[in-house]
Amino acid sequence: MVLATYCLALFIAAIDTTIVNVDQPSLQRALHASVTDLQWATDVASPVRPSFFGVDR
């Protein structure tokens, strides 16, 4: 059960990161952001999202 939970959390984090990467061109246009800004936002958010799945009850 623990392995299944870990795999599900990893899958969700990977899907979320993929969605952000696919949506980057529209985010860049909407926010008038540079490539560096987009890269920074993706790099900072990627390790944070999966950590929410490890929070104890």
PyMOL commands that set and color helices and strands:
alter all, ss='L'
color gray80, all
select helices_A, chain A and resi 2-22+24-31+35-54
alter helices_A, ss='H'
color red, helices_A
deselect
rebuild
show_as cartoon
